[in-house]
Structures are given as structure tokens and as C-alpha cells.
């Protein structure tokens, strides 16, 4: 079994995916707009270039995403995408990149469980936790 986060955006999915591609070193595996699919006739003309489905490879994991029509979009709450990285330097790099234009809710710092841990909401409204585990005792 595999768990994959599926993120919804209010028309900014393509921009967010390109941002994550840089910030996380992700690779966009798929990005399909409504245009040219069987869904095209069922969306307003101004929504046809919005993303129906996207998939990003992030290390050994994946994130999926799409644009959510305005009447279905909700502010993300009650979850965070949790990233676990190998080095303190990578934790700092990823945190700084994701925080650009966003809001830091807990600054990156050592904790009792991690060499580095921080929380933020990125400029697209997605909450993140970045963690670099402490060495096992």
C-alpha cells in the first residue's frame, strides 16, 4: 500500500507544480489540462487550460494535484505535507525554498526529536512540515 498526498489548487496548480519542481527537486511526471480530454466539454471555456491532473515525483514519493473549480475549492486545513530529508543542509534549503512568499509557522530549528524541524504554509496555501531526524540513540 502507498499513501499519496493529493493537493487541490484554485487555478494555480501548474504554477505550484513548477514551484515544487524547483523547491523540492521534484520531477513533473504528468500535467494534464482539461483541454483535449473527454472532460473539456464539461468545464467552462476559461477553465479548460486549468489542470485536471498532475503527478510529481519527489525522491521516492509522489504528490498528485489538480485545480479545483471555484465552487469546490476549500482552504486546506487539518493536515500538512511532511517532508523527511537526510541532511540538515537539505532541510534548511527546502524549508527556505518553500517559505518563499509563504508564512512560517514554526521556524526551522533543532528539536528534541530532530536535528532540524520547521513548519510553514507556502504561497499556494499548502501547509508543510520539514524534518531532518536526529541520529538514532
N, C-alpha and C positions, 0 to 999 in steps of 0.2 A: 504494500500500500504506500501511496505517496500523497502528501498534502501540498497543494499549490495555492498560494495566495492569488486571488482574482480581484484586481483593482478596477474601480469604476471612476470615470472622469466626466466632467460636464462639457465635453467637446475639446478637451486638451490632451487626449490620450497620445496622439502622435508626438506632440511636443514633450510630454512626460517620458515617453519611451526613449526618445533621443537623449533627454537629460539623464536618465538612468543608464543608458548605454555608456555615457562618459563618466558619470559619478561612480558607478559600480563596476565598470569594466564589463558590462553586460553585452550580450550579442542579441540583436533583434532577429529572431528566427522567423517570425511571421508578423505581418501587419496588413490586415485586410479591411479596406473601407467597404461601406455598403454598396457603392457603385460597382456595377459589373457582377453582382451576386443576385440570387433569387430574392433577396431582401430589399433590393433597390426600389421596386415599385411601392413598397410599404412604408417608406420613410419620406419625410418632406424633402424637397429638392435641396434645401440648404443643409440637410443632414447627410446627404449621400457621400460626401467626402470624409465624414467622421468615421472613426474606426469601429468596425463591428467586432473584430477580434484581433488581439496581438499576443505574441508569446516572446518572452525574453529568457535567454539562458544566462544565469548568473552563477558562475562557478559550477558546482554540481547540482544546482537547484534551478527552478524556473519560477517566473512570475507571469501571470496572464493578465490581460487588461482589455478594456473596451470603453467607448464613450457611452454614457448613459443618457438617454433623452431627458431634456429638462424636467418633464413631469415625473420622472422616475429617480432623478438624482437626489441623493441624501448625503449629508455631511458625514464623513467616516467617524465612527466612534466605537468605543468598546473593544478595540484591538490595536495592535501595532505590528508592523512587519519587523521581525527580529533578525538582524544580521549578525553572524558569528564569524569573526575574522581571526587569522592566525597570529598577526603581529600587532604590536602597539602602534607602529607607524602606519599600518594599513587602516587600523581603527580610526586614527586621527585623520587620515586622508579622506576616507569615506564619509566620516561624520562632517567634516568641513565642506565637502562637495555637496552632500545632501542638504546641509543647513543653508546653503547659498540662496538667499531670497525667502527662506523659511523662518520658523520660530524654534529656537532651542528651548526645550522644557526642562532639561537636566544637562548641564554642561558635561563634556567628556572629562572623566576623572577616574582615578583608581577607586575601587570599592572593596569591600571585604570579600567579594566573590570573583572580582575581575581585575585584570591589570588596567583595563580601561572600559568604561561604560558611559553611554550618553543617550539621551532621548531628544527627539525633535519632531516637528511636523514640517514637511517640506513645502515648497512654494505651491505645490498642487493640492495640498491639504491631506497628504498621506502621512500618518504617524509612523515613525521608525524608532527602533532601539538598536544601537550598535554596541556589540560586546566583544571583548577580547579576554577570554578566560584566563584566570590565574593558573599557574602550574599546579598539577595535582599534588596534594600533600603527601 
